[in-house]
Amino acid sequence: MQERFRTKIAHFQHVEKMSEKLFKVASTLSIPILATEQNPEALGKTVDSLAKYLASQEGTTTTTVAPRIHAKTQFSMLTPEIRSALLAHGPSGTIQVALLGIETHICVLQTSLSLLREGFQVHVVADAVSSCNTQERALALQSIRDEGGNITTSESLIFRILADAKDPRAKEVFSIVKEYSSSTKDALQALCPA
């Protein structure tokens, strides 16, 4: 999520907040985070609130990836560097990828389709993705679902990953979820209306 898009993307502030929540949980659970920037020379850098989580990921198993943010010009984020980083964790059929970010109908859609074609399991976080036009977002999410991707929410994904309240990290995860409860409600109302 690049700063230049802040005023162009519908509900940018909600996507940013849910992304921050997911990055905090990923850090707590030692889950690697990979990010790309679309043509950063022209479109700018990742927003500060998220970039701080990408600067250092101590404790994660993604020691093969440096830097954490990769520049790209193609719309899919499945660049050779990202593919290598993902495959360092095993064969594509065993790897689950959660996607969040902006331009759902372009970058998120093309990344999802690229990953699905290569056998990765894809989870798109509905309250952490958006586009300039909300109608295009909805159609893109449906296309991803039609192709075999899972559409989920940030909280559902968090508890799916955590799996058991007895996990020693559960208390910290619960605290993060609670910290973002109001923001989550706002994001769901804006991005996932009933």
Buried (B, 14 or more C-beta within 10 A) or exposed (E): BBBBBBEEBBBBBBBBBBBBBBBBBBBBBEBBBBBBBBEBEEEBBBBEEBBEBBEEBEEBEBEEBEEBBBBBEBBBBBBEBBBEBBBBBEEBEEBBBBBBBBBBBBBBBBBBBBBBEBEBBBBBBBBBBBBBEBEBBBBBBEBBEEEEBBBBBBBBBBBEBBEEEEEEEBEBBBEBBEEBEEBBEBBBEBBEEE
